[in-house]
């Protein structure tokens, strides 16, 4: 794992673009086809991103403490910005602001990866239990956004799946994808079915349901809705993983190696444009304009210098 793995970087580039595109659509007000676009993006992009995080995780005290530092730094930055906008100073660390939730949840996932045995059959049982707990967690009405616990629990199975693959058949997953592609004929009908079912579901479904942060009822969904979206995440992720080109793609692969800076900084830029009424003007209610703005934002934040500053690294890692 000394060298970067091209298809993983390509997947990360696709996912970080969808993150930015989705957030621009979220903050832009009325956009043609907004609910449908938003639903399809959120049906899989974060679960797949979390799976990839699990695939390359390193659960060491140093790594965990680094994420903790990053969480406090960027939570402070977002609190200061929100205070500037609202005119009222409020610094708090118990409820992550917008994109910062991922940093806090990652800390919990890393700790879980140390405590849970994910080897062989024990690992499969643990993942099964994690999915069951994720479904049951939606009945808890008090957690919500506090310490990002709801998202942490609901999305943990995808992280554990990544850890499981890393521990049990990493080489086959990375270097034997031609053999793995034989499962595509079995997966694609499920993918198509999920697409067909998502189209009507996107019309009346609250976008808050897609965050895995609210309990059943308050977000307009049920335990079956969450189970369906988890199925969609799997059904969409497998074809993307197996079909993504395993070669360096100009610009795209380079973006994939610097996703952290894009993820953590784009929220401030989008909020600034929204609060200064620039976002609505630039997007103009058109998905194509949102797409172009997302591409510009991703490119602007994907440079090595920006990545070093954002992650407090003197030099970038050469690993995935």
PLY file of the C-alpha trace (Angstrom):
ply
format ascii 1.0
element vertex 320
property float x
property float y
property float z
element edge 319
property int vertex1
property int vertex2
end_header
0.00 0.00 0.00
2.98 2.30 -0.57
1.59 3.61 -3.82
-1.79 5.21 -4.28
-4.54 3.10 -5.80
-5.96 4.88 -8.83
-9.51 3.53 -8.80
-9.89 4.44 -5.11
-8.75 8.01 -5.80
-11.16 8.14 -8.75
-14.03 6.99 -6.53
-13.11 9.58 -3.89
-13.01 12.29 -6.55
-16.49 11.36 -7.75
-17.84 11.28 -4.21
-16.32 14.59 -3.09
-17.74 16.24 -6.20
-21.17 14.87 -5.29
-20.75 16.16 -1.74
-20.07 19.69 -2.97
-22.74 19.52 -5.68
-25.30 18.25 -3.15
-24.51 21.00 -0.68
-24.76 23.70 -3.36
-28.17 22.34 -4.34
-29.19 22.20 -0.66
-28.32 25.85 -0.04
-29.47 27.32 -3.36
-33.20 27.44 -2.78
-35.46 26.36 -5.63
-33.67 24.34 -8.31
-35.21 22.32 -11.11
-35.47 18.68 -9.99
-33.88 19.51 -6.64
-35.47 16.72 -4.58
-34.75 14.01 -7.13
-31.09 15.02 -7.61
-30.59 15.42 -3.88
-32.16 12.06 -3.05
-30.06 10.14 -5.58
-26.84 11.75 -4.35
-27.57 11.15 -0.69
-28.74 7.60 -1.30
-25.15 6.40 -1.54
-22.41 9.05 -1.54
-21.70 9.23 2.21
-22.09 5.47 2.89
-19.59 4.77 0.11
-17.24 7.48 1.33
-17.40 6.00 4.83
-16.73 2.51 3.45
-13.57 3.81 1.75
-12.54 5.50 5.02
-12.86 2.16 6.78
-10.90 0.45 4.02
-7.85 2.63 4.70
-8.28 3.44 8.38
-5.46 3.29 10.91
-6.81 3.11 14.44
-3.83 4.38 16.41
-3.93 6.80 19.37
-1.96 9.30 17.27
-4.45 9.07 14.41
-7.44 9.43 16.70
-5.92 12.38 18.53
-5.23 14.03 15.15
-8.90 13.78 14.19
-9.80 15.17 17.61
-7.57 18.20 17.04
-9.03 18.70 13.56
-12.54 18.48 15.00
-11.91 21.16 17.64
-10.16 23.43 15.14
-12.84 23.29 12.45
-15.74 23.27 14.88
-14.28 26.48 16.30
-13.92 27.95 12.80
-17.55 27.17 11.95
-18.74 28.51 15.32
-16.87 31.77 14.76
-18.35 32.11 11.28
-21.88 31.40 12.55
-21.34 33.90 15.34
-20.23 36.51 12.81
-23.37 35.94 10.72
-25.78 35.88 13.66
-24.08 38.65 15.62
-24.07 36.49 18.74
-20.92 34.72 19.94
-21.55 31.05 20.63
-18.76 28.47 20.81
-19.82 24.89 21.51
-18.39 21.42 20.85
-21.28 19.07 21.58
-23.24 19.59 18.36
-21.07 19.51 15.23
-21.88 22.22 12.71
-22.75 21.00 9.21
-19.84 19.08 7.61
-17.78 18.89 10.81
-19.90 15.95 12.01
-17.79 13.63 9.88
-14.65 14.36 11.90
-16.31 13.54 15.21
-18.03 10.43 13.86
-14.71 9.22 12.42
-13.22 9.31 15.93
-15.99 7.03 17.21
-15.64 4.72 14.20
-11.89 4.41 14.71
-12.41 3.50 18.35
-15.07 0.95 17.37
-12.66 -0.62 14.87
-10.24 -1.26 17.75
-12.85 -2.73 20.07
-14.76 -4.93 17.57
-13.31 -8.18 16.24
-13.76 -8.00 12.47
-11.86 -11.11 11.46
-13.65 -13.86 9.52
-17.10 -14.96 10.63
-16.91 -12.92 13.80
-16.55 -9.85 11.62
-19.62 -10.74 9.57
-21.66 -11.22 12.74
-20.44 -7.88 14.07
-21.43 -6.13 10.84
-24.85 -7.78 10.95
-25.35 -6.57 14.50
-24.18 -3.07 13.49
-26.81 -2.91 10.75
-29.50 -4.06 13.22
-28.42 -1.41 15.75
-28.41 1.22 12.99
-32.04 0.40 12.21
-33.06 0.34 15.89
-31.28 3.64 16.59
-33.95 5.50 14.64
-36.47 4.75 17.40
-34.40 6.79 19.87
-35.94 10.27 19.91
-33.47 12.19 22.09
-30.03 11.80 20.45
-30.42 13.53 17.08
-27.43 15.80 16.30
-25.85 15.63 19.78
-22.20 14.54 19.40
-23.23 13.28 15.96
-24.32 10.07 17.70
-27.27 9.30 15.45
-25.17 9.52 12.29
-22.31 7.67 13.94
-24.49 4.70 14.82
-26.56 4.67 11.63
-23.55 4.85 9.30
-21.10 2.76 11.32
-21.95 -0.50 9.44
-20.45 0.96 6.25
-17.21 1.86 8.04
-17.03 -1.61 9.58
-17.57 -3.14 6.13
-14.52 -1.24 4.92
-12.46 -2.44 7.88
-13.66 -6.00 7.29
-12.58 -5.93 3.63
-9.20 -4.50 4.65
-8.61 -7.25 7.21
-9.91 -10.25 5.27
-9.44 -9.82 1.52
-7.88 -6.46 0.74
-5.67 -7.75 -2.09
-8.60 -9.47 -3.80
-10.73 -6.35 -3.49
-8.05 -4.02 -4.87
-6.20 -6.20 -7.35
-8.78 -8.84 -8.27
-11.69 -6.69 -9.39
-11.95 -8.51 -12.71
-13.04 -11.63 -10.85
-15.31 -9.64 -8.57
-17.09 -8.16 -11.58
-18.76 -11.54 -12.10
-21.25 -10.52 -9.40
-22.44 -7.50 -11.40
-25.26 -9.40 -13.22
-26.67 -10.28 -9.81
-26.33 -6.74 -8.41
-27.53 -4.63 -11.35
-31.20 -5.75 -11.19
-31.25 -4.62 -7.54
-29.61 -1.32 -8.57
-32.22 -0.73 -11.27
-35.03 -1.59 -8.87
-33.70 0.90 -6.32
-33.51 3.60 -9.00
-37.10 2.94 -10.04
-38.31 3.08 -6.43
-36.27 6.19 -5.58
-37.88 8.36 -8.25
-41.36 8.47 -6.63
-39.84 8.39 -3.12
-37.89 11.59 -3.82
-41.06 13.58 -4.42
-42.63 13.47 -0.97
-39.63 12.63 1.21
-38.09 15.26 3.49
-34.43 15.82 2.71
-33.72 15.72 6.46
-34.41 12.00 6.34
-31.33 11.48 4.18
-28.95 12.73 6.90
-29.41 9.70 9.22
-29.56 12.25 12.03
-33.23 12.37 13.03
-35.50 9.74 14.61
-38.31 7.99 12.80
-41.43 10.11 12.60
-39.82 13.53 12.87
-38.17 13.10 9.47
-41.17 11.52 7.77
-39.66 8.05 7.47
-39.84 4.66 9.17
-37.45 1.83 9.93
-38.32 0.42 6.50
-37.31 3.70 4.86
-33.88 3.54 6.50
-33.50 -0.11 5.53
-34.38 0.78 1.94
-31.81 3.57 1.79
-29.16 1.27 3.23
-30.03 -1.21 0.48
-29.76 1.60 -2.09
-26.33 2.53 -0.72
-25.11 -1.03 -1.27
-26.82 -1.40 -4.65
-25.30 1.83 -6.00
-21.87 1.44 -4.40
-21.00 -2.01 -5.74
-21.27 -1.08 -9.46
-19.30 2.13 -8.85
-16.52 0.22 -7.07
-16.32 -2.52 -9.69
-16.66 -0.31 -12.77
-14.47 2.65 -11.82
-11.40 2.77 -14.14
-8.23 1.53 -12.47
-5.95 4.06 -14.10
-4.80 7.61 -13.57
-7.34 10.04 -14.99
-6.00 13.59 -15.43
-7.41 16.02 -12.83
-9.86 13.45 -11.41
-7.28 11.18 -9.78
-5.39 14.17 -8.39
-8.61 15.47 -6.83
-9.13 12.09 -5.19
-5.93 12.32 -3.19
-6.89 15.67 -1.63
-10.50 15.15 -0.65
-10.09 16.27 2.98
-9.33 19.91 2.14
-12.27 20.00 -0.27
-14.62 18.44 2.26
-13.76 20.59 5.24
-13.41 23.96 3.46
-16.18 23.95 0.86
-18.87 24.40 3.51
-17.46 27.78 4.56
-17.31 28.93 0.95
-20.87 27.82 0.18
-22.23 29.40 3.36
-20.39 32.64 2.58
-21.90 32.76 -0.91
-25.35 31.97 0.46
-25.19 34.54 3.27
-24.08 37.22 0.80
-26.79 36.27 -1.71
-24.22 35.18 -4.29
-25.20 31.52 -4.42
-28.69 32.10 -5.76
-27.37 34.49 -8.39
-24.63 32.11 -9.57
-26.86 29.03 -9.66
-29.99 30.75 -10.91
-32.17 27.73 -10.18
-30.39 25.63 -12.82
-28.76 22.26 -11.97
-26.17 22.81 -14.73
-24.95 26.04 -13.13
-24.78 24.28 -9.76
-22.75 21.55 -11.45
-20.29 24.07 -12.88
-19.98 25.92 -9.56
-19.31 22.60 -7.80
-16.57 21.75 -10.31
-14.91 25.16 -9.83
-15.08 24.82 -6.03
-13.61 21.31 -6.08
-10.76 22.35 -8.38
-9.97 25.44 -6.30
-9.66 23.41 -3.09
-7.89 20.35 -4.48
-4.38 21.76 -4.81
-1.55 20.27 -2.77
-0.84 23.55 -0.98
-4.46 23.93 0.14
-4.49 20.28 1.21
-1.34 20.72 3.34
-2.73 23.81 5.04
-6.16 22.31 5.69
-4.81 19.11 7.23
-1.83 20.75 9.01
0.57 18.45 7.14
3.98 19.59 6.02
3.87 17.04 3.25
1.07 14.99 1.78
0.87 11.27 2.34
1.48 8.99 -0.62
-0.97 6.43 0.70
-4.69 6.20 -0.14
0 1
1 2
2 3
3 4
4 5
5 6
6 7
7 8
8 9
9 10
10 11
11 12
12 13
13 14
14 15
15 16
16 17
17 18
18 19
19 20
20 21
21 22
22 23
23 24
24 25
25 26
26 27
27 28
28 29
29 30
30 31
31 32
32 33
33 34
34 35
35 36
36 37
37 38
38 39
39 40
40 41
41 42
42 43
43 44
44 45
45 46
46 47
47 48
48 49
49 50
50 51
51 52
52 53
53 54
54 55
55 56
56 57
57 58
58 59
59 60
60 61
61 62
62 63
63 64
64 65
65 66
66 67
67 68
68 69
69 70
70 71
71 72
72 73
73 74
74 75
75 76
76 77
77 78
78 79
79 80
80 81
81 82
82 83
83 84
84 85
85 86
86 87
87 88
88 89
89 90
90 91
91 92
92 93
93 94
94 95
95 96
96 97
97 98
98 99
99 100
100 101
101 102
102 103
103 104
104 105
105 106
106 107
107 108
108 109
109 110
110 111
111 112
112 113
113 114
114 115
115 116
116 117
117 118
118 119
119 120
120 121
121 122
122 123
123 124
124 125
125 126
126 127
127 128
128 129
129 130
130 131
131 132
132 133
133 134
134 135
135 136
136 137
137 138
138 139
139 140
140 141
141 142
142 143
143 144
144 145
145 146
146 147
147 148
148 149
149 150
150 151
151 152
152 153
153 154
154 155
155 156
156 157
157 158
158 159
159 160
160 161
161 162
162 163
163 164
164 165
165 166
166 167
167 168
168 169
169 170
170 171
171 172
172 173
173 174
174 175
175 176
176 177
177 178
178 179
179 180
180 181
181 182
182 183
183 184
184 185
185 186
186 187
187 188
188 189
189 190
190 191
191 192
192 193
193 194
194 195
195 196
196 197
197 198
198 199
199 200
200 201
201 202
202 203
203 204
204 205
205 206
206 207
207 208
208 209
209 210
210 211
211 212
212 213
213 214
214 215
215 216
216 217
217 218
218 219
219 220
220 221
221 222
222 223
223 224
224 225
225 226
226 227
227 228
228 229
229 230
230 231
231 232
232 233
233 234
234 235
235 236
236 237
237 238
238 239
239 240
240 241
241 242
242 243
243 244
244 245
245 246
246 247
247 248
248 249
249 250
250 251
251 252
252 253
253 254
254 255
255 256
256 257
257 258
258 259
259 260
260 261
261 262
262 263
263 264
264 265
265 266
266 267
267 268
268 269
269 270
270 271
271 272
272 273
273 274
274 275
275 276
276 277
277 278
278 279
279 280
280 281
281 282
282 283
283 284
284 285
285 286
286 287
287 288
288 289
289 290
290 291
291 292
292 293
293 294
294 295
295 296
296 297
297 298
298 299
299 300
300 301
301 302
302 303
303 304
304 305
305 306
306 307
307 308
308 309
309 310
310 311
311 312
312 313
313 314
314 315
315 316
316 317
317 318
318 319
